[in-house]
Amino acid sequence: MINETSRHKGLRKRLVEGLKVKGIRNPSVLEAIGNVPRHLFMDSGFINFAYKDQAFPIGAGQTISQPYTVGFQTQLLDVKKGEKILEVGTGSGYQAAVLVEMGAKVFTIERQKELYTKTHKFLPSIGYKPACFFGDGYKGLPDFAPFDKILVTAGAPLVPPELKMQLKIGGKLVVPVGSDKHQDMCEIVRIGENDFKMKKHGGFVFVPLLKGTVNF
């Protein structure tokens, strides 16, 4: 049973209205953010801040992304119902839930064992069932490729070449690329076997995308 009150719903509605003002206009994205109970993804100490447009810590040096950032990346990804989407960096599971809410078939990978263990049990308990994997996001999930879309939710110093090659022809990769302190949001479309088109969409700051996996 989801712990949901009319106050939570009202705060989400207000959040969605704020995202519209900031430029998130895709109705499917706004509806998904309006439906996903973000307060359940946060530690109890932050629960009163769940519907503020801010990022918050979730442990293991990671954060739950700012709702505007989730909305921006998801809008840029241009999600269609039934699409097969790879998310790199499961984190709290909030972004994966938004993608599932939009009707995508979601594969999500997390390198931090602590987060993976928590999230892959938590998401089904509130009705979201992406395919969750523990592993190195830089390598993606070649056994399940190709993907219609790939979304990276951490800042990479460069576009991971393995991820580009796991896109379908015509598929899209959205990834923040740059230094630890500033990344450009990059939209990369695979237009041929070895041919890609890239466009940049403004600056953001994400936690870094790390290579390898953490075992403990």
Buried (B, 14 or more C-beta within 10 A) or exposed (E): EEEEEEEBBEBBEEBBEBBEEEEBEBEBBBBBBBBBBBBBBBEEEBBEEBBBBBBBBBEBEBBBBBBBBBBBBBBBBBBEEEBBBBBBBBBBBBBBBBBBBBBBBBBBBBBBBBBBEBBBEBBEEBEBEBBBBBBBBBBBBEEBBBBBBBBBBBBBEEBBEBBBBBBBEEBBBBBBBBEEEEBBBBBBBBEEEEEBEBEEBEEBBBBBBBEEBBEE
